[in-house]
């Protein structure tokens, strides 16, 4: 499955989730069998051409309508979460559904 995440950098190891407005890059994570298979970074969300299953955002109240219009299920991590923290939360269903 594919998961998109707004990031503060193009660094999968040290980068953190950013608000959609402040994102410096968008990570596209391939997550299969309970683990990250690959991470690709894009300068803009619009550059992602694949069908995305989930998005993880930094906090409630993000402007998630464009994601929902594309039938992307949106989850919320805590601000400043690393990729490892988010994927662990995703794997164990600890992330909350975004409200609009």
C-alpha positions in Angstrom: 0.0 0.0 0.0 1.1 3.6 -0.6 1.1 6.2 2.1 1.9 9.9 1.5 3.3 12.1 4.3 4.2 15.8 4.3 7.8 16.1 5.5 10.2 18.8 6.7 13.0 17.5 4.5 13.9 14.7 2.0 15.6 12.8 4.8 13.8 9.5 5.6 16.0 8.8 8.6 16.0 12.2 10.4 13.1 14.0 8.8 9.8 14.6 10.6 6.2 15.0 9.6 5.4 18.6 8.8 2.1 20.4 8.4 0.8 20.3 4.9 1.4 24.1 4.6 5.0 23.9 5.8 6.0 20.7 4.0 9.3 20.9 2.2 8.8 17.5 0.6 6.2 14.8 0.3 7.2 11.2 1.2 5.6 8.4 -0.7 6.0 5.3 1.5 5.5 1.7 0.2 4.3 -0.3 3.2 3.9 -4.0 2.8 3.9 -7.0 5.2 4.2 -4.7 8.2 7.3 -2.9 7.1 8.5 0.0 4.9 9.7 -1.3 1.6 10.7 2.0 0.0 10.4 5.8 0.5 10.4 8.3 -2.4 10.4 12.0 -2.0 8.6 14.6 -4.2 8.8 18.4 -4.1 5.0 18.8 -4.4 2.1 16.5 -3.6 0.8 17.1 -7.1 3.9 15.3 -8.4 2.7 12.0 -7.0 0.9 10.2 -9.8 0.3 6.8 -8.0 -3.0 5.8 -6.4 -2.4 6.5 -2.7 -4.2 4.5 0.0 -3.4 6.6 3.1 -2.1 10.0 4.1 -0.6 10.8 7.5 -0.7 14.5 8.5 0.9 16.3 11.4 -2.3 17.4 13.3 -6.0 17.7 13.4 -7.4 20.7 11.4 -5.1 20.3 8.4 -6.7 21.2 5.0 -7.4 17.5 4.1 -10.3 18.1 1.6 -8.1 17.5 -1.5 -7.0 14.2 0.0 -10.5 13.1 0.8 -11.7 14.0 -2.7 -9.2 11.5 -4.0 -10.6 8.9 -1.6 -7.4 8.8 0.5 -8.0 7.8 4.1 -6.3 10.4 6.3 -4.7 9.6 9.7 -3.0 12.0 12.2 0.4 11.6 13.8 1.8 13.8 16.5 3.7 16.8 15.3 7.4 16.1 14.9 7.0 12.4 14.5 9.7 10.5 12.6 9.0 8.1 9.8 9.7 5.2 12.1 7.3 6.5 14.8 4.6 7.0 12.2 5.0 3.6 10.6 5.0 1.9 14.0 1.8 3.8 14.9 0.3 2.8 11.6 1.2 -0.8 12.0 -0.3 -1.1 15.4 -3.3 1.1 14.6 -2.3 3.8 17.0 -2.9 6.7 14.7 -6.2 8.5 14.8 -8.5 9.3 11.9 -8.4 12.9 10.8 -11.5 15.0 11.4 -12.6 17.8 9.1 
